């Protein structure tokens, strides 16, 4: 987008899927990062890994500059904020399943049969969601729009 060699403080995106370190962690194509330092022909880049940051040593050809001089502190602040939003969204989407498990254990005093009951409850919940969409289309569209906006905000590159 801006061309030229990335410098420390530049925000970049991965041009291809990268494997990092001895753990083999993956950084997908399009993942955002910030150049922390330049070491010879290599760059030390801190990538937004979803719920945290991961540092990788890459070459300039493996990343593309997205924003010149954005700053390391600003990128880390943005990544931390997005991490909290992603965690909140995950909790928001998983809450019905968590609550189902709590109520099941409270009523049955055991976890025996929890997974089959969860499967049946999920199928029933999907069928009920279709009924809600038919009975309350406006409220359903608002809810789906809200989830879509949260998803786009939390998981954009």
PEZILIN-V672148 format. One record per backbone hydrogen bond with DSSP energy under -1.0 kcal/mol. CO is the residue of the C=O (numbers start at 0). NH is the residue of the N-H. E is the energy in kcal/mol with one decimal. If there is no record, write none. Layout:
co: <CO:CO>
nh: <NH:NH>
e: <E:E>
This chain:
co: <6:8:9:10:10:11:12:13:17:19:19:24:26:27:30:31:32:33:34:36:38:41:42:43:43:44:45:46:51:53:55:57:58:59:61:63:66:70:71:72:73:74:75:76:77:78:79:80:81:82:83:84:85:86:87:88:89:90:93:94:95:96:97:98:99:100:101:102:103:104:110:112:113:114:115:116:117:118:119:120:121:122:123:124:125:126:127:128:129:130:131:135:136:137:138:139:140:141:142:143:144:145:146:147:148:149:150>
nh: <9:70:34:65:66:32:63:29:26:23:24:19:17:30:13:47:11:45:8:43:41:38:57:35:36:55:33:53:48:46:44:42:61:62:14:12:10:74:75:76:77:78:79:80:81:82:83:84:85:86:87:88:89:90:91:92:93:94:97:98:99:100:101:102:103:104:105:106:107:108:113:116:117:118:119:120:121:122:123:124:125:126:127:128:129:130:131:132:133:134:135:139:140:141:142:143:144:145:146:147:148:149:150:151:152:153:154>
e: <-2.3:-2.8:-2.6:-3.5:-2.0:-2.6:-2.4:-2.8:-2.8:-1.0:-1.2:-3.2:-3.0:-1.9:-2.0:-2.6:-2.9:-2.7:-3.0:-3.2:-2.2:-2.7:-2.6:-3.5:-1.3:-3.0:-1.9:-2.4:-2.7:-3.5:-3.1:-3.6:-1.5:-1.0:-3.0:-2.1:-3.0:-1.6:-2.7:-2.3:-2.3:-2.9:-2.5:-2.3:-2.6:-2.1:-1.9:-2.2:-2.8:-2.2:-2.6:-2.6:-2.5:-2.4:-2.7:-2.4:-2.2:-1.8:-2.2:-3.1:-2.1:-2.1:-2.3:-2.7:-2.7:-2.4:-2.3:-2.3:-2.6:-2.2:-2.1:-1.9:-2.5:-2.3:-2.5:-2.7:-2.3:-2.0:-2.6:-2.5:-2.3:-2.1:-2.5:-2.2:-1.7:-1.6:-2.4:-2.5:-1.8:-2.8:-3.2:-2.0:-2.4:-2.3:-2.3:-2.7:-2.5:-2.4:-2.4:-2.4:-2.6:-2.3:-2.6:-2.7:-2.5:-2.7:-2.5>
